[in-house]
Amino acid sequence: QTMSTDKLLIKSYAKINLGLKVLDLLPDNYHSICTIMQEIDLYDTICIQKTDTKLLEITCQGPVHVPKGGDNLCIKAAELIFQNYKIDCGININLTKNIPVGSGLGGGSSNAAAVLCGLNTMFKLNINNQKLHALAFQLGCDVPFFINGKIQLSEGRGEKLTPLDLNISKYFLLLV
């Protein structure tokens, strides 16, 4: 992250699943899972800038189509922060997409987590990790993973996360 007082630039990384075990069907029609998620070096870029308006706006650039306005996870993440914390300005989010949409790489989830963490930093909200995870889970099952990223065991619907001390740097990944 790089930040001036009114502007923040964030890299929002993709992830892969190193194996996925689909378990029981839950009462909410989600499945319980067990997977290892690994952050990779493919990323989107997000620039958040304070504005004098009270609006939450987003512009998107890149080779892939993403939802605009209230359907975008970046805006949904910003709305969560603005609804739960007293912030008296607006923001413009400029999202440059590199992670393909709908590819299972978690691009939208990563973007949402990056906005949550970025606004926490930008507005000095001091939201702890546990609360950030709770906010992230309101946005989607993969979003909490991206609060800390790296490599984690993910269980339940994705909300039970355990950091792993695995060094897989001797392996190479070809993403096609």
C-alpha positions in Angstrom: 0.0 0.0 0.0 1.1 3.5 -0.7 -0.8 6.4 0.8 -1.0 10.2 0.9 -3.5 11.8 3.2 -6.3 11.7 0.6 -5.3 8.9 -1.7 -4.4 5.2 -1.2 -3.0 2.8 -3.8 -3.5 -1.0 -3.1 -2.6 -4.2 -4.8 -5.4 -6.7 -4.6 -4.0 -10.2 -5.0 -5.7 -13.3 -6.6 -5.7 -16.8 -4.9 -5.7 -20.4 -5.9 -7.1 -23.4 -4.1 -4.5 -26.1 -3.4 -7.1 -28.9 -3.4 -10.7 -28.6 -2.4 -12.9 -31.0 -0.5 -16.6 -30.3 -0.7 -18.3 -31.6 2.4 -21.9 -31.5 3.8 -24.7 -29.4 2.5 -25.6 -26.8 5.1 -29.1 -25.6 6.0 -28.4 -22.3 4.0 -27.7 -24.4 0.9 -24.0 -23.6 1.0 -21.6 -26.5 1.3 -19.0 -26.9 4.0 -15.5 -27.1 2.5 -12.0 -27.8 3.4 -9.3 -26.2 1.2 -5.9 -24.6 1.3 -5.9 -21.2 -0.2 -2.7 -19.6 -1.5 -2.3 -16.0 -2.5 -0.5 -15.6 -5.8 1.2 -12.6 -7.5 -1.5 -11.8 -10.0 -3.2 -8.7 -8.8 -5.7 -5.9 -9.5 -4.9 -2.3 -8.6 -7.2 -0.2 -6.5 -6.8 3.5 -6.0 -9.1 5.0 -3.3 -9.4 8.8 -3.2 -11.3 11.0 -0.8 -13.8 13.4 -2.3 -15.8 16.4 -1.0 -19.1 14.7 -2.0 -20.9 12.1 0.2 -20.9 9.7 -2.8 -19.3 6.3 -3.1 -18.2 6.0 -6.7 -16.3 3.5 -8.8 -14.6 3.5 -12.1 -13.2 0.3 -13.7 -10.5 -0.2 -16.2 -9.0 -3.3 -17.8 -9.7 -6.2 -20.1 -12.6 -7.7 -18.1 -16.2 -6.5 -17.5 -17.1 -5.9 -13.8 -20.3 -4.8 -12.3 -20.7 -1.0 -11.7 -22.3 0.9 -8.9 -24.0 -1.0 -6.0 -23.4 -4.4 -7.6 -19.7 -4.1 -7.3 -18.1 -5.7 -4.2 -15.8 -2.7 -3.8 -18.8 -0.4 -3.4 -20.5 -3.0 -1.1 -17.4 -3.1 1.1 -17.2 0.7 1.2 -20.9 0.9 2.1 -20.3 -1.5 5.0 -17.6 0.8 6.4 -19.5 4.0 5.8 -22.7 2.5 7.4 -20.8 1.3 10.5 -18.4 4.2 11.1 -18.9 7.9 11.0 -17.2 9.1 7.8 -18.2 12.5 6.5 -16.8 12.5 3.0 -17.1 10.5 -0.1 -14.7 8.3 -2.0 -13.8 7.4 -5.6 -12.5 4.0 -6.2 -10.5 3.4 -9.4 -10.2 -0.4 -10.0 -7.8 -1.7 -12.7 -8.8 -5.3 -13.3 -6.2 -8.0 -14.3 -7.8 -11.0 -12.5 -10.3 -12.6 -14.8 -13.9 -12.4 -13.5 -15.6 -15.7 -12.6 -12.3 -17.7 -12.8 -12.2 -19.0 -9.2 -9.2 -16.8 -8.4 -11.2 -14.6 -6.0 -10.7 -11.3 -7.7 -13.9 -9.7 -6.5 -13.5 -11.1 -3.0 -9.9 -9.8 -2.9 -11.0 -6.3 -4.1 -13.7 -6.2 -1.3 -11.1 -7.1 1.3 -8.6 -4.6 0.0 -11.3 -1.8 0.2 -12.2 -2.8 3.8 -8.5 -2.8 4.9 -7.7 0.3 2.8 -10.6 2.3 4.3 -9.6 1.1 7.8 -6.1 2.5 7.1 -7.2 5.7 5.3 -9.7 6.8 8.0 -7.6 5.5 10.9 -10.6 3.4 12.1 -8.5 0.9 14.1 -10.9 -2.0 13.2 -9.3 -5.1 14.6 -8.7 -8.3 12.6 -11.7 -10.2 14.1 -14.1 -7.3 13.2 -12.6 -7.0 9.7 -13.2 -10.8 9.2 -16.8 -10.4 10.4 -17.4 -7.5 8.0 -15.6 -9.4 5.2 -17.8 -12.5 5.7 -20.9 -10.4 5.2 -19.7 -9.7 1.7 -18.8 -13.3 0.7 -17.3 -16.6 1.8 -13.9 -16.0 0.2 -13.5 -12.4 1.4 -12.2 -13.1 4.9 -9.2 -15.0 3.4 -8.0 -11.9 1.8 -7.8 -9.9 5.0 -4.5 -11.7 5.8 -3.9 -13.6 2.5 -0.7 -15.7 2.3 -1.5 -19.4 2.7 -4.4 -20.6 5.0 -6.5 -23.6 5.7 -10.1 -22.6 5.0 -13.0 -24.6 6.5 -16.7 -24.2 7.1 -18.1 -21.9 4.4 -14.7 -20.2 4.3 -15.0 -18.3 7.6 -12.8 -20.7 9.6 -9.2 -19.8 8.7 -6.0 -21.1 10.0 -2.7 -19.6 8.8 -0.3 -22.3 7.6 3.5 -22.4 7.9 4.2 -23.9 4.5 7.0 -22.9 2.2 6.0 -23.8 -1.3 8.4 -21.4 -3.0 10.3 -24.3 -4.6 7.2 -25.1 -6.7 6.1 -23.3 -9.8 2.5 -22.5 -10.9 1.4 -22.0 -14.4 -1.9 -20.2 -14.5 -3.7 -20.6 -17.8 
